[in-house]
Amino acid sequence: MNLPNKLTVFRMIMIVPFVVVMLLGNSLSYGKWIALVIFVVASLTDLLDGYLARKHNLVTNFGKFMDPLADKLLVCSALICLVELERIPSWVVIIIISREFIISGFRLVASDNGVVIAASYWGKFKTTFQMLMICLMILDLKDFGALLADLLMWIALALTIISLIDYLWKNKAVMAEQK
């Protein structure tokens, strides 16, 4: 297993301690900071594994499948924890997770037709804003920090919907082939 794939597996393994610290962190004096560090490290492995895979021509089928899955698991786990902690409305998380299922299913259909659907800039912006939002919500800041977290939530939600429409619109031919 090459280094980018090891980083992907590491990111998936980091989800367990992240969730434990998120949900039990209130009893730890620095729980939210530990959770934030775990989330940021796990998130940064996504940048690093993609960079290394492309730079050193280490792209594998395992990486193509598991890297986006690891990202979705990390973000969805964080969002579900934040719902449990009452830091984000559940309806927002339902929309975000639904988008991930729709795009994943759409990619599977496209793959069956020999079409690879690459990540779009809208999708990358969406992920960036989701991760920034999650970081602020983990910290559970007050006043301006809470306002900024809410603003990032609305931006992330808008980008979630825009990126979904963008993927579907740009790849409508894949849906047309399924008739």
C-alpha positions, 0 to 999 in steps of 0.5 A, a space after each residue: 500500500 502506497 503512502 497516499 493510500 495509507 493516509 486515506 486509511 489513517 483519515 478513516 481510523 481518525 474518525 473513531 477517536 474524533 467522534 469519541 472526543 466530540 461526544 465525550 469531550 465536554 467532560 475533558 477540560 480541553 476536549 473541544 481543542 483535542 477534537 479540533 486537532 484531530 479533525 484538522 489533522 484528518 482533513 489535512 491528510 486529504 490534501 496531502 494524499 491527493 497531492 502525493 498521489 498526483 505528484 508521484 503518479 501513485 493514483 490507484 483504484 483503491 485511492 479513487 474509491 476510498 479517498 472520497 469515501 473517507 472524506 464523506 465519512 469524516 464530514 458526515 461523522 462531524 456533522 452528526 456529532 454537531 447535531 447531537 451537541 445541538 450546534 447545527 440544525 438537523 435539517 441542514 445536515 440532512 440536506 448535506 448528507 443527502 447531497 453526498 448520497 445523490 452524488 455518490 449514486 450518480 457517480 456509480 451510475 456514470 462509472 457503470 457507463 464508463 464515465 468518470 465524474 471529476 470533482 468540480 470547483 463548486 464541490 471543492 468550495 463546498 468541502 472547504 466551507 463545510 470543513 471551516 464551518 465544522 471547525 468553528 462549530 467544534 470550538 462552540 465559540 460565542 458572539 462573533 465566533 458563533 455568528 461566523 459559524 452560522 454564516 459559514 453554515 449558510 454558505 456551506 449549505 448554499 454551496 452544497 445545493 449549487 454543487 449538486 445542481 452543477 454536477 447534475 447539470 454538467 452530467 445530465 447526459 449520464 441520466 439521459 442514458 438510463 432511460 
